[in-house]
Amino acid sequence: MTRSISNQTILIDTLSLQEARESSAIENIISTFDDIYQSSSQNDTYISYAVKEEHAYSKALKIGFEMVKKKWNSNNKPYKKNS
């Protein structure tokens, strides 16, 4: 599906930030979507500590996804832990 979207980064960034916010809310780290989207991890400007944590969570999700994708592509098969 993402191949049909011209700028996949927008979709991935939005979904990872939404996941970060919802997951953080479980840990009682509360913010709004407005706060998240008005902050910038690129410029290191955050409205609150909660938003900074959510951006860090989002970044970790994207890094993990890229690691899995690289491992998948290098083996051309699912990742399997070496025994």
C-alpha positions in Angstrom: 0.0 0.0 0.0 2.7 2.5 0.9 4.2 2.2 -2.6 1.1 3.9 -4.0 1.7 6.9 -1.8 4.0 9.5 -3.3 5.6 10.6 0.0 5.7 7.5 2.3 7.6 9.4 5.0 4.5 11.5 5.8 2.5 8.4 6.5 5.2 6.6 8.5 5.9 9.7 10.6 2.2 10.3 11.3 1.5 6.7 12.3 4.6 6.4 14.5 3.8 9.7 16.3 0.2 8.5 16.9 1.5 5.2 18.2 4.0 7.0 20.4 1.3 9.2 21.9 -1.2 6.4 22.6 1.5 4.2 24.1 2.8 7.0 26.3 -0.7 7.7 27.5 -0.7 4.2 29.0 2.3 5.3 31.1 0.5 8.4 32.1 2.6 10.6 29.8 -0.1 12.9 28.5 0.0 15.3 25.5 -2.2 16.3 22.6 -1.7 15.6 18.9 -1.5 19.4 18.4 1.5 19.5 20.8 3.2 16.7 19.0 2.7 18.1 15.5 3.8 21.6 16.6 7.0 20.2 18.0 10.0 19.3 16.0 12.6 16.6 16.6 14.7 17.9 13.7 15.0 21.4 15.4 15.1 19.9 18.9 12.1 22.1 19.9 9.5 20.5 22.1 6.5 22.0 23.8 6.9 19.7 26.8 8.9 16.8 28.2 6.0 14.5 27.3 6.2 15.5 23.7 10.0 15.0 23.7 9.5 11.5 25.0 6.9 10.7 22.3 9.2 12.0 19.6 12.0 9.8 20.9 9.6 6.8 21.0 8.6 7.5 17.4 12.3 7.7 16.3 13.0 4.4 18.0 10.1 2.7 16.2 11.4 4.0 12.9 15.0 2.8 13.6 13.7 -0.6 14.7 11.6 -0.9 11.5 14.6 0.0 9.3 16.8 -2.6 11.1 14.2 -5.3 10.5 13.7 -4.3 6.9 17.5 -4.4 6.3 17.8 -7.8 7.9 14.8 -9.0 5.8 16.3 -7.7 2.6 19.8 -9.0 3.2 18.5 -12.6 3.8 15.5 -12.4 1.6 13.6 -14.2 4.3 12.3 -13.4 7.8 14.7 -12.6 10.6 15.7 -15.7 12.7 17.7 -15.4 15.9 20.9 -17.4 15.7 21.0 -20.3 18.1 
